[in-house]
Amino acid sequence: MKPLQSTVIQVKVKPSSRVSLLVQAESGAWLAQLKSPPVEGKANEELLALVARHFGCRKSAVSIKSGASGRTKWVRIEGGNQAVQNVA
């Protein structure tokens, strides 16, 4: 059985945006624009769902490694999906 691989990406979050969008900057960091406000973890929940949808993995495979209360977050993506492996 192969061990699960994980990838960690840096995401700068802009809550309360007009659209939900995840794009990669030239620096390699990611920018997430979220419709949800940064209240009661709503923006974090939307971020996890957005990252999972973008990389084609389950929401349960995505977690915030650090920065849950800040605008810059480190997000861990578990699994061996080809799209995720191409990020690193």
N, C-alpha and C positions, 0 to 999 in steps of 0.2 A: 504494500500500500504506500503510495507517495504521500509525503508530508505536504500539508497545505502551505502554499506560498502566500505571502502577504506583501502588499505594496503600500507605502505611505506617501501621501501627497500633501503639499502645503496649499491651503485654500484661503484666499482673502474673501470675506463675506460682506456683502452690501445688502442688509435687510431693508424691508419696506420699499422694494423696487417695483416698477410697473410690470416686469416680466420675470419669470424664473428662467435662468440661463446659467450654463456652466461652460466657460471657455478657458483655454490655456494661453497664458501670456508668453512672450518671447523668452522671458527669464526662466521659464519652466514651471513657475507657480501657476495656480489656477485661480480664477475669479468666478465667484458664484453670486449672481444677483438673485435675491429671494423676495417673493411677494410678502411673505409673513413678517410680522414685526418681531423684534428681539424680546418677546415677552413670554415668560413661562415655558421656555424651551421650544416654542413654535418654529422659530427660524432654524434651530438645530435639527428638528424633525424633518423639516422641508429639505434641508441640506442633505441629510442622509438619503432621503428618497430620490433627490435629484442626482446624486452621485451614483446610486444603484441603477437608476434608469439609464444614465449616460453610459455606464460601463457594462450594462447588460447582466447585472448580478442581482442576487437577492438583497433586500434591505437589511436583513439580519447579518449579511456578510460585511456591512459597512459600519464603522464606529469612529467616534471622535477620540483620538489618542490623547490630544492635549489642546487646550485653548477653548474649552466649551463656553466660557463666559467672555471671550474676547472676539475680535473681528478676524484675527489670523488664527487658523486652526490647522492642526495636523490630523488628517483623516486616514484611517487604515482600511484597506480593502482586502478582504480575505479571499483566497481562491486562485485558481489557475487560469481564469478566463484570458484568452489571447489579447483582448483589448486592454485589459489591466496590465498584462506583462509588457506591452509595448509602451506604457507610460514611463516606466523607470529607465 
